[in-house]
Amino acid sequence: MKNFERITFNPAVMGGKPCLRGLRVTVGTIVGLIASGYATQDILALYPYLEAEDITEALRFAAWRAEEIELPLVAA
């Protein structure tokens, strides 16, 4: 996995979905807001505890995940 310092995974937080800095804000939430037309400043107003770098890293993580290739495991 690439180095994503702001993306965290914790089964006790949002069911283990990728979140920003351990907060209860998922990467999916941020990507969805961007896709709906929200600007970075709009998102920061909605979530004042986030930083612009959080949004950038959420988008980087989503792009990286979209490029991943999943290979099926073959039984021996």
Secondary structure, 3 states (H helix, E strand, C coil): CCCCCCEECCCCCHHHCCEECCCCCEHHHHHHHHHCCCCHHHHHHHCCCCCHHHHHHHHHHHHHHHHCCCCCCCCC
